């Protein structure tokens, strides 16, 4: 016996998958930040390199937030 999904529950399931994807993308930024901190701490790179890594992470977070906003308004 199969279970019928309503459009609302289907939309919720899709949104949940995208939330997980967004978090995974932000987790992928952690190694970049760690490497940048180590390189700046050891003097191999300047502090601007750390700024670039932080800016990259912030931009990724903003993109994920904007994508989630489009999903909540019914966009695909």
N, C-alpha and C positions, 0 to 999 in steps of 0.2 A: 504494500500500500504506500503510495507516494504522498508526500506532504506538499500541499500547495503553498506557494509563496506569494504574499501580497506585494504590490509594487513598493509599499513602504518598507517591508522587511528586506526586499531585494536591494533597495537603495541603501539601507543601513548596512547590509553585508558588504556592499561595494565600498562604502565610505570607510568601514573598519579596515578593509584591506589596504586602502590608501593611507590611513593613519599609520599602519605598521610600516608601509613603504617609506613614508616620510621620516619616521623615527630611525629606520635603518639607514637612510641617507645621511641623517645627522650623526649617527654612530660611526659611519664611515669617515667622518671628518676628524674624529678623535685621534687617529694615528698621525694625521697631518699636523694637528696642533701639538702633539707630543714631540714629533720630530722638529718642528719649528722651535719649541721651547728648548730642546736639547742643543740645537745648533746655535741659538742665541746665547745660551748659558755657557757654552764652550768657546764662544767668541768666533766661531766659523762664519756666522751670518750676523748681519746687523739687526737692530730692533725693528727696522722697517719690514723685515722678512716675517717677523711675528705678527706685525700689524696686517700684512697681506693674508696670512693664514687665518687670523680672526675675522677679517673682512670676508673671506671666502666662506667661512662657516655661517656668518650672519646672512650672507646672500642666499646660501642654501636654505636656511631656515625661513627666510622671507619667501622664497619660491615655493617651498612646501606649504606655507601658510596660505599663499595666494591660490595655489592649486586646490587646497581643501575648501577655500571660500567658494570657488567655482563649483565644486562638487555639492556643497550644501544648497546652492541655488538651483540645482537640477541640471547643471552642465555635465557634459560627458568628457 
